């Protein structure tokens, strides 16, 4: 890799995606050194730099080629794209964290049966207007930058459109969720133009490592003993798993040790079914890293 071919990634400076973005990149093996301002990280073992910025600045930095990549919520990305009347970014990979939804909510005691003619306060006017237009709803969108949830209490609006994760904020403000207009999670994005050739090697390496981290998060390593004649039935109980490794047990010809990686959730009900099929000494372990 060329010494000056450093890949630059924009991530959220603070907020719900910041810590998870840094944790993901550290799990990819990046040893990050912080600047004095804490607004810039440099990886000492790979030619990768992180720029910590406001989340709504990330699309602009990528579009203007200040940064090669960005980690951003789908909600912020689509709001920007709708403002610019078209997609200008490539979604490289969904990252599985920062899950939330953009929803319309109204006061619990409200008897509103339709949004027609109503006022809706939001920080996402472009996404809300798109939804209203697609559903032929004539409502007034009131754009406010923060504390959207208090707008009905201040008589600014009859409803709000805001991000919801746990629903606690809505509950605290006596609001009820009435419709979801967008499901969101963190996504790795780049400009629609190709990554420059001198950065392509580190870009491909980073994507392989992210794939490995995401696969490991979703996978479990399962070990157990089982009768030889039950192996085929047991394999059916572990969908999404690799071909198992079968190891003979000392001084036992009828039973074997089975090692398997499952890419799907392993729940208590699954363990009960394994036990009923003849498995014993069942051990489920997390997978730290994985690469294919």
Secondary structure in CASP SS format (residue, H / E / C, confidence):
PFRMAT SS
TARGET T0000
AUTHOR 0000-0000-0000
METHOD secondary structure of the structure
MODEL  1
X C 1.00
X C 1.00
X C 1.00
X C 1.00
X C 1.00
X C 1.00
X E 1.00
X E 1.00
X E 1.00
X E 1.00
X E 1.00
X E 1.00
X C 1.00
X C 1.00
X C 1.00
X C 1.00
X C 1.00
X H 1.00
X H 1.00
X H 1.00
X H 1.00
X H 1.00
X H 1.00
X H 1.00
X H 1.00
X H 1.00
X H 1.00
X C 1.00
X C 1.00
X C 1.00
X C 1.00
X E 1.00
X E 1.00
X E 1.00
X C 1.00
X C 1.00
X C 1.00
X C 1.00
X C 1.00
X E 1.00
X E 1.00
X E 1.00
X E 1.00
X C 1.00
X C 1.00
X C 1.00
X C 1.00
X E 1.00
X E 1.00
X E 1.00
X E 1.00
X E 1.00
X E 1.00
X C 1.00
X H 1.00
X H 1.00
X H 1.00
X H 1.00
X H 1.00
X H 1.00
X H 1.00
X H 1.00
X H 1.00
X C 1.00
X C 1.00
X C 1.00
X C 1.00
X C 1.00
X E 1.00
X E 1.00
X E 1.00
X E 1.00
X E 1.00
X H 1.00
X H 1.00
X H 1.00
X H 1.00
X H 1.00
X H 1.00
X H 1.00
X H 1.00
X H 1.00
X H 1.00
X C 1.00
X C 1.00
X C 1.00
X C 1.00
X C 1.00
X E 1.00
X E 1.00
X E 1.00
X E 1.00
X E 1.00
X E 1.00
X C 1.00
X C 1.00
X C 1.00
X C 1.00
X C 1.00
X E 1.00
X E 1.00
X E 1.00
X E 1.00
X E 1.00
X E 1.00
X E 1.00
X E 1.00
X C 1.00
X C 1.00
X C 1.00
X C 1.00
X C 1.00
X C 1.00
X C 1.00
X C 1.00
X C 1.00
X C 1.00
X C 1.00
X E 1.00
X E 1.00
X E 1.00
X E 1.00
X C 1.00
X C 1.00
X H 1.00
X H 1.00
X H 1.00
X H 1.00
X H 1.00
X H 1.00
X H 1.00
X H 1.00
X H 1.00
X H 1.00
X C 1.00
X C 1.00
X C 1.00
X C 1.00
X C 1.00
X E 1.00
X E 1.00
X E 1.00
X E 1.00
X C 1.00
X C 1.00
X C 1.00
X C 1.00
X H 1.00
X H 1.00
X H 1.00
X C 1.00
X C 1.00
X C 1.00
X C 1.00
X C 1.00
X C 1.00
X C 1.00
X C 1.00
X E 1.00
X E 1.00
X E 1.00
X E 1.00
X E 1.00
X E 1.00
X C 1.00
X C 1.00
X C 1.00
X H 1.00
X H 1.00
X H 1.00
X H 1.00
X H 1.00
X C 1.00
X C 1.00
X E 1.00
X E 1.00
X E 1.00
X E 1.00
X E 1.00
X E 1.00
X E 1.00
X E 1.00
X E 1.00
X E 1.00
X C 1.00
X E 1.00
X E 1.00
X E 1.00
X E 1.00
X E 1.00
X E 1.00
X C 1.00
X C 1.00
X C 1.00
X C 1.00
X C 1.00
X H 1.00
X H 1.00
X H 1.00
X H 1.00
X H 1.00
X H 1.00
X H 1.00
X H 1.00
X H 1.00
X H 1.00
X H 1.00
X H 1.00
X H 1.00
X H 1.00
X H 1.00
X H 1.00
X H 1.00
X H 1.00
X H 1.00
X H 1.00
X H 1.00
X H 1.00
X C 1.00
X E 1.00
X E 1.00
X E 1.00
X E 1.00
X E 1.00
X E 1.00
X E 1.00
X E 1.00
X H 1.00
X H 1.00
X H 1.00
X H 1.00
X H 1.00
X H 1.00
X H 1.00
X H 1.00
X H 1.00
X C 1.00
X C 1.00
X C 1.00
X C 1.00
X E 1.00
X C 1.00
X C 1.00
X C 1.00
X E 1.00
X E 1.00
X E 1.00
X E 1.00
X E 1.00
X C 1.00
X C 1.00
X E 1.00
X E 1.00
X E 1.00
X E 1.00
X E 1.00
X E 1.00
X E 1.00
X E 1.00
X E 1.00
X E 1.00
X E 1.00
X C 1.00
X C 1.00
X C 1.00
X C 1.00
X C 1.00
X H 1.00
X H 1.00
X H 1.00
X H 1.00
X H 1.00
X H 1.00
X H 1.00
X H 1.00
X H 1.00
X C 1.00
X C 1.00
X C 1.00
X E 1.00
X E 1.00
X E 1.00
X E 1.00
X E 1.00
X E 1.00
X E 1.00
X C 1.00
X C 1.00
X C 1.00
X C 1.00
X C 1.00
X C 1.00
END
